[in-house]
Amino acid sequence: MYQKPIGKVEATQKANWKKDQLQISDEALKLQQKNPLVLDRQERVDELKKQVQNGEYKVQPEKVAKAFYDYWNENF
């Protein structure tokens, strides 16, 4: 008896939900693609992906620890 009204409310709420969307203009995409920083980062990401896939990527714990240490000392 009480299940029906709850079901109707839930169905109405679900019908009203909208998904978030993000739109980037063509100009912004062009600017992003020409940005040398973006290109350098993408090259680095591709290189790291290749190393990980080939089992060649090695974590350097000293570098990671130093980066954490420096970050925390500079920001907190």
LINJO-V877258 format. One record per residue. N is the residue number from 1. RES is the residue in one letter. D_LAST is the distance of its C-alpha to the last C-alpha in whole Angstrom. Layout:
# LINJO-V877258
N_RES_D_LAST + N_RES_D_LAST
This chain:
# LINJO-V877258
1_M_57 + 2_Y_53 + 3_Q_52 + 4_K_54 + 5_P_52 + 6_I_48 + 7_G_49 + 8_K_50 + 9_V_47 + 10_E_45 + 11_A_47 + 12_T_47 + 13_Q_43 + 14_K_43 + 15_A_45 + 16_N_43 + 17_W_40 + 18_K_39 + 19_K_36 + 20_D_34 + 21_Q_34 + 22_L_33 + 23_Q_35 + 24_I_34 + 25_S_37 + 26_D_39 + 27_E_38 + 28_A_34 + 29_L_35 + 30_K_37 + 31_L_34 + 32_Q_32 + 33_Q_34 + 34_K_35 + 35_N_31 + 36_P_31 + 37_L_27 + 38_V_28 + 39_L_31 + 40_D_29 + 41_R_27 + 42_Q_30 + 43_E_32 + 44_R_29 + 45_V_29 + 46_D_32 + 47_E_32 + 48_L_30 + 49_K_32 + 50_K_35 + 51_Q_34 + 52_V_32 + 53_Q_36 + 54_N_38 + 55_G_36 + 56_E_35 + 57_Y_31 + 58_K_29 + 59_V_26 + 60_Q_24 + 61_P_22 + 62_E_21 + 63_K_20 + 64_V_18 + 65_A_16 + 66_K_15 + 67_A_14 + 68_F_12 + 69_Y_11 + 70_D_10 + 71_Y_8 + 72_W_6 + 73_N_6 + 74_E_6 + 75_N_4 + 76_F_0
